[in-house]
Amino acid sequence: MSVIKVVELMSSSKKSWEDATAKAVKKASKSIKGIKSAYVQSQSVVVKDGEVSEYRVNLKVSFEVK
């Protein structure tokens, strides 16, 4: 039987939601081994002077507990 743990992360990018997600997974993988999946829970943007200035994601990352 395996046990899966889920942690919630927030990340941002000037480029896109996809970039923000990739950055979060890359950074988390430095301290969390064996990441199995990432679920994007929500997306939002920061608007400055009528234009999108930042993309933000809130995601859940799951990994197996050894």
C-alpha positions as CSV (number, residue, x, y, z in Angstrom):
1,M,0.0,0.0,0.0
2,S,1.3,3.5,-0.8
3,V,0.5,6.7,0.9
4,I,0.3,9.9,-1.2
5,K,0.8,13.3,0.4
6,V,-0.6,16.5,-1.2
7,V,0.9,20.0,-0.7
8,E,-0.5,23.3,-2.0
9,L,1.7,25.7,-3.9
10,M,1.3,29.2,-5.3
11,S,3.5,30.5,-8.2
12,S,3.6,33.4,-10.6
13,S,5.1,34.2,-14.0
14,K,5.2,37.2,-16.3
15,K,4.8,34.9,-19.3
16,S,1.8,32.5,-18.8
17,W,-0.1,30.2,-16.4
18,E,1.8,27.2,-18.0
19,D,5.1,28.9,-17.1
20,A,4.0,29.6,-13.5
21,T,3.0,25.9,-13.2
22,A,6.3,24.6,-14.6
23,K,8.2,26.9,-12.2
24,A,6.3,25.7,-9.2
25,V,6.9,22.0,-10.1
26,K,10.6,22.6,-10.8
27,K,11.2,24.5,-7.6
28,A,9.2,21.9,-5.5
29,S,11.1,19.0,-7.0
30,K,14.3,20.3,-5.4
31,S,13.0,19.5,-2.0
32,I,10.2,17.0,-2.7
33,K,11.2,13.8,-4.3
34,G,8.9,11.6,-6.4
35,I,6.3,14.1,-7.4
36,K,3.5,12.1,-9.2
37,S,1.1,14.8,-10.3
38,A,0.1,18.5,-10.1
39,Y,-3.5,19.7,-10.2
40,V,-4.0,23.4,-11.0
41,Q,-6.7,24.4,-8.6
42,S,-7.1,28.1,-9.7
43,Q,-5.7,30.7,-12.0
44,S,-5.7,34.4,-11.7
45,V,-3.9,37.5,-13.1
46,V,-2.6,40.8,-11.9
47,V,-3.7,43.7,-14.0
48,K,-1.6,46.9,-14.2
49,D,-2.6,49.9,-16.3
50,G,-5.2,47.9,-18.1
51,E,-2.9,45.0,-19.1
52,V,-2.0,41.6,-17.6
53,S,1.3,42.0,-15.8
54,E,1.5,38.6,-14.0
55,Y,-0.1,35.2,-14.2
56,R,-0.7,33.3,-11.0
57,V,-1.6,29.7,-10.2
58,N,-2.6,27.8,-7.1
59,L,-1.8,24.1,-7.5
60,K,-1.8,20.9,-5.5
61,V,1.3,18.6,-5.9
62,S,1.1,15.0,-4.9
63,F,4.0,12.6,-4.1
64,E,4.5,9.2,-2.5
65,V,5.5,9.1,1.1
66,K,8.4,6.6,1.6
